[in-house]
Amino acid sequence: MRSILLLLLLGACAVAPPPVAAPLPYPPAARERVVRIALAEWADWGSVVVEAGLPGSSTGAESEPANFPRVLAYWRAVPKDEGAVERNRRLYAEALGGTAEGAGLWREPYWSAAFISFVMGAAGVDRREFPPSAAHSDYVDALIRDALAFPAAAPFLPRGPFEAPPRPGDLLCADRGRAPITDWRQRAADQGRFRPMHCDIVVRAGAGLVEAVGGNVRDSVTLTRFPADGAGYLLPRPAGEPALFALFQNRLGRLPPWSPLS
């Protein structure tokens, strides 16, 4: 009898997990909300603008006590906050008390991926279509998996950073590691291991210029201006700059039944 039970348990463990459901299509309003919310957050932080590739210093804005609830909202948007909330609630109390320790408010851990997750969630993009995470690599991997498994339905389609002109709502991602990848297809070879990344949300694009909003840039929510050619394609980044490796085309509102496949 015991052996039969053991065989039944082993058989249950061997059952394949149910297939992942295809992502759902979203109306154009979702993409518009992504851009609108990103711009609103940028305005709330003082509308800081930087030019890609040019040196600059920290704004110090993340450690101002008045900005505490802004970053807190970003961390609350991800399922695992890496201890960020508990640690920085304590630092916030220290900052209000005027102690030197409070000057480190929100400096660790980095919150740029939490910012992207917050914007997507606030725009109404469900976790199935955009899994929120404290690490850019987690949601990047999820978007790539969806694009490979459901090419006709994936809400975000990865392209090489210079293969298509960016459009508002797209995600522009760079590798910040010492041995950076330069194309999203290389990410599969990592087999899910952590890689330091940063992604921005494209908010405006056209001939000669692409503007994108990201979190934890100069310790603020900042708009970065990237040079582009006359057709709107990004120009190659100078040596020493973080290497762009992916442009995730935002297809929210651009898939049936909302729009012909594009």
Backbone torsions as a table, in degrees:
resi	resn	phi	psi	omega
1	MET	NA	-43.4	-179.8
2	ARG	-61.4	-40.5	-179.2
3	SER	-66.4	-36.1	178.6
4	ILE	-65.0	-43.6	178.0
5	LEU	-60.9	-40.7	179.6
6	LEU	-62.9	-42.0	178.8
7	LEU	-63.9	-39.6	178.5
8	LEU	-64.1	-41.2	178.6
9	LEU	-64.4	-43.1	178.8
10	LEU	-63.9	-39.1	178.4
11	GLY	-64.2	-38.9	178.8
12	ALA	-65.2	-38.8	179.7
13	CYS	-67.7	-26.1	-175.6
14	ALA	-85.0	-7.3	-179.7
15	VAL	-65.3	131.1	-178.2
16	ALA	-66.8	143.3	177.4
17	PRO	-64.3	153.2	179.9
18	PRO	-62.4	148.6	-179.1
19	PRO	-64.5	148.8	179.0
20	VAL	-72.4	132.7	179.4
21	ALA	-70.5	146.5	178.1
22	ALA	-63.6	148.3	177.2
23	PRO	-65.3	152.8	-179.8
24	LEU	-89.7	151.2	174.9
25	PRO	-81.1	152.4	-179.3
26	TYR	-121.9	153.7	177.0
27	PRO	-74.0	163.4	179.0
28	PRO	-56.0	-27.9	-178.9
29	ALA	-58.6	-30.1	-179.4
30	ALA	-65.8	-45.7	178.3
31	ARG	-63.9	-41.3	179.1
32	GLU	-62.7	-37.6	178.6
33	ARG	-68.0	-36.9	176.7
34	VAL	-55.9	-48.3	-178.8
35	VAL	-67.6	-44.5	-177.3
36	ARG	-63.8	-42.2	179.9
37	ILE	-68.2	-41.3	177.6
38	ALA	-59.6	-43.2	179.5
39	LEU	-68.0	-36.6	179.0
40	ALA	-66.0	-41.9	177.1
41	GLU	-62.9	-42.7	178.1
42	TRP	-58.6	-44.3	179.3
43	ALA	-63.6	-39.0	179.8
44	ASP	-63.0	-28.0	179.8
45	TRP	-89.0	3.6	175.7
46	GLY	104.8	7.3	174.6
47	SER	57.9	47.5	177.9
48	VAL	-72.2	134.0	179.3
49	VAL	-123.1	134.2	175.4
50	VAL	-130.0	154.4	175.8
51	GLU	-97.2	127.8	-178.7
52	ALA	-56.8	132.2	176.5
53	GLY	91.2	-14.6	-179.6
54	LEU	-91.1	141.7	-179.8
55	PRO	-67.2	155.0	178.7
56	GLY	-167.4	167.0	-177.7
57	SER	-110.8	168.7	179.5
58	SER	-66.2	144.0	172.6
59	THR	-77.9	-22.2	-175.6
60	GLY	72.5	5.1	-172.0
61	ALA	-66.4	-33.3	-176.0
62	GLU	-62.8	-27.4	-176.3
63	SER	-93.9	3.1	174.4
64	GLU	-76.7	125.9	-178.0
65	PRO	-52.4	-31.5	-179.7
66	ALA	-63.8	-22.3	-179.3
67	ASN	-94.5	2.1	-179.1
68	PHE	-53.3	-49.8	-177.4
69	PRO	-67.1	-23.0	179.7
70	ARG	-65.4	-52.5	-178.6
71	VAL	-70.1	-33.5	176.6
72	LEU	-57.8	-41.3	179.0
73	ALA	-62.3	-36.4	178.8
74	TYR	-65.7	-45.5	-178.9
75	TRP	-67.3	-32.1	178.9
76	ARG	-69.4	-12.8	-178.9
77	ALA	-84.8	-7.2	-178.6
78	VAL	-112.0	149.2	-175.8
79	PRO	-70.3	-29.7	179.3
80	LYS	-128.1	118.6	-172.9
81	ASP	-97.8	7.7	178.2
82	GLU	57.5	27.2	-179.0
83	GLY	78.4	7.4	-174.7
84	ALA	-62.9	-43.1	-175.5
85	VAL	-66.0	-50.3	-179.1
86	GLU	-59.3	-46.6	-178.2
87	ARG	-62.3	-43.5	-172.8
88	ASN	-85.7	-17.9	168.2
89	ARG	-62.9	-41.0	178.0
90	ARG	-65.5	-42.7	179.6
91	LEU	-66.4	-32.6	177.5
92	TYR	-63.7	-43.6	177.0
93	ALA	-61.2	-39.3	178.0
94	GLU	-65.5	-40.3	179.9
95	ALA	-64.2	-40.7	178.3
96	LEU	-64.4	-29.7	178.4
97	GLY	-83.7	-3.8	177.2
98	GLY	78.7	17.6	179.5
99	THR	-84.2	158.3	-177.2
100	ALA	-64.9	-32.3	-178.2
101	GLU	-61.9	-30.6	-179.1
102	GLY	-64.8	-15.8	179.2
103	ALA	-67.5	-13.8	179.3
104	GLY	-91.6	13.5	-176.8
105	LEU	-55.2	126.7	176.1
106	TRP	62.1	15.0	177.5
107	ARG	-75.2	-25.9	178.7
108	GLU	-138.9	146.1	-16.0
109	PRO	-74.0	171.6	-178.8
110	TYR	-63.9	143.4	-172.8
111	TRP	-116.9	15.8	-176.9
112	SER	-66.4	-38.2	178.7
113	ALA	-71.8	-35.2	176.1
114	ALA	-62.8	-36.1	178.2
115	PHE	-63.1	-48.0	178.9
116	ILE	-59.2	-43.1	-179.9
117	SER	-62.4	-40.7	177.9
118	PHE	-60.5	-47.3	-177.5
119	VAL	-62.0	-45.6	-178.6
120	MET	-63.3	-43.6	179.3
121	GLY	-66.3	-41.7	179.8
122	ALA	-65.6	-28.2	178.3
123	ALA	-78.1	-7.8	178.6
124	GLY	94.5	14.4	176.9
125	VAL	-84.4	118.3	-174.1
126	ASP	-69.5	163.1	-178.2
127	ARG	-66.2	-24.3	176.1
128	ARG	-64.0	-40.7	-177.4
129	GLU	-86.4	-25.9	177.0
130	PHE	-145.9	94.5	-178.4
131	PRO	-70.2	116.0	-179.8
132	PRO	-68.0	147.1	-178.3
133	SER	-159.7	155.1	174.4
134	ALA	-79.2	-8.4	-179.7
135	ALA	-121.6	127.8	178.3
136	HIS	-57.0	-37.6	-175.5
137	SER	-60.5	-29.9	-178.9
138	ASP	-66.2	-51.2	-177.8
139	TYR	-75.4	-28.7	174.2
140	VAL	-59.6	-46.2	179.2
141	ASP	-62.0	-40.5	-179.3
142	ALA	-65.1	-40.9	179.5
143	LEU	-66.8	-37.8	177.6
144	ILE	-65.9	-43.1	179.2
145	ARG	-59.9	-43.7	179.6
146	ASP	-63.5	-41.3	-178.7
147	ALA	-64.4	-36.1	179.7
148	LEU	-76.1	-36.8	-177.3
149	ALA	-82.9	-33.2	-175.9
150	PHE	-132.8	65.0	-173.7
151	PRO	-59.5	-27.0	-178.8
152	ALA	-86.9	-13.4	-174.2
153	ALA	-122.4	-11.1	-176.5
154	ALA	-60.3	130.8	-178.4
155	PRO	-74.2	-19.3	178.4
156	PHE	-129.9	122.5	-175.7
157	LEU	-109.0	118.2	-179.1
158	PRO	-73.9	136.3	174.3
159	ARG	-133.8	160.9	170.6
160	GLY	-61.9	148.7	-174.0
161	PRO	-62.0	-19.1	-178.0
162	PHE	-116.3	13.4	-176.7
163	GLU	-87.1	-19.6	-177.0
164	ALA	-150.2	151.1	176.3
165	PRO	-72.9	130.6	178.4
166	PRO	-62.4	151.1	176.0
167	ARG	-129.3	156.3	179.1
168	PRO	-54.4	133.5	-177.6
169	GLY	100.4	-18.4	178.3
170	ASP	-68.1	159.2	173.9
171	LEU	-107.2	129.0	178.5
172	LEU	-110.9	118.8	-170.9
173	CYS	-119.9	140.9	-179.6
174	ALA	-127.1	150.9	175.7
175	ASP	-96.0	127.3	-178.6
176	ARG	-104.1	11.7	-178.0
177	GLY	-81.7	173.6	-179.1
178	ARG	-74.0	-29.8	177.3
179	ALA	-120.7	75.5	-169.6
180	PRO	-72.5	150.0	169.5
181	ILE	-84.1	157.2	-177.6
182	THR	-124.2	5.0	178.9
183	ASP	-151.6	142.5	-176.2
184	TRP	-61.0	-26.4	-179.1
185	ARG	-65.7	-25.9	177.7
186	GLN	-70.0	-22.2	-178.0
187	ARG	-61.8	-33.7	-179.2
188	ALA	-59.4	-31.9	-179.4
189	ALA	-69.4	-18.0	178.5
190	ASP	-72.6	-18.9	-179.4
191	GLN	54.6	39.7	173.6
192	GLY	84.4	-1.6	-178.1
193	ARG	-67.1	156.5	-177.9
194	PHE	-65.6	140.9	175.5
195	ARG	-142.0	129.0	179.5
196	PRO	-66.0	124.1	-176.9
197	MET	-136.2	169.9	170.4
198	HIS	-150.0	134.8	176.9
199	CYS	-124.9	144.2	175.5
200	ASP	-120.1	158.1	176.2
201	ILE	-100.1	120.3	178.1
202	VAL	-67.7	128.5	-179.4
203	VAL	-115.6	-24.8	176.3
204	ARG	-148.1	144.2	-178.4
205	ALA	-155.5	147.3	178.6
206	GLY	178.4	-167.8	-179.2
207	ALA	-61.8	123.5	174.4
208	GLY	87.7	-12.8	-173.3
209	LEU	-159.3	138.0	171.1
210	VAL	-126.3	129.3	179.7
211	GLU	-115.3	134.0	-176.3
212	ALA	-138.7	143.4	-179.0
213	VAL	-106.7	133.2	178.2
214	GLY	-141.9	160.0	178.8
215	GLY	-96.0	156.4	178.8
216	ASN	60.5	28.9	173.7
217	VAL	-98.9	117.8	-171.7
218	ARG	55.6	32.9	177.6
219	ASP	61.1	38.6	179.8
220	SER	-156.2	177.1	164.5
221	VAL	-90.3	118.5	-165.4
222	THR	-131.1	146.6	173.8
223	LEU	-98.0	124.3	178.5
224	THR	-106.6	135.1	179.9
225	ARG	-102.7	120.2	179.9
226	PHE	-107.0	133.4	177.6
227	PRO	-69.7	144.3	178.9
228	ALA	-136.1	164.7	178.1
229	ASP	-84.9	-174.5	-176.0
230	GLY	-65.1	-21.5	178.7
231	ALA	-94.4	1.6	178.5
232	GLY	91.2	3.5	176.6
233	TYR	-78.6	139.2	178.2
234	LEU	-62.3	144.1	174.9
235	LEU	-87.6	150.8	179.1
236	PRO	-56.7	144.8	179.7
237	ARG	-79.7	146.8	177.2
238	PRO	-64.3	156.0	177.1
239	ALA	-59.2	140.2	179.7
240	GLY	94.5	-16.1	177.1
241	GLU	-84.5	154.4	174.5
242	PRO	-53.0	134.6	-173.7
243	ALA	-82.1	120.3	173.4
244	LEU	-67.4	134.4	-179.6
245	PHE	-128.1	-12.7	-177.8
246	ALA	-155.1	143.0	167.1
247	LEU	-120.7	110.8	178.9
248	PHE	-90.4	108.1	-179.2
249	GLN	-72.1	125.3	-178.3
250	ASN	-81.3	112.5	-177.9
251	ARG	-106.3	17.3	173.8
252	LEU	-63.1	123.5	-178.1
253	GLY	81.7	1.2	-178.9
254	ARG	-114.2	11.5	-180.0
255	LEU	-119.8	155.0	176.5
256	PRO	-57.9	145.8	5.8
257	PRO	-89.4	4.2	-174.7
258	TRP	-78.3	-28.8	-177.1
259	SER	-160.5	154.0	172.8
260	PRO	-58.9	147.9	-179.0
261	LEU	-54.5	126.3	-179.6
262	SER	-151.0	NA	NA
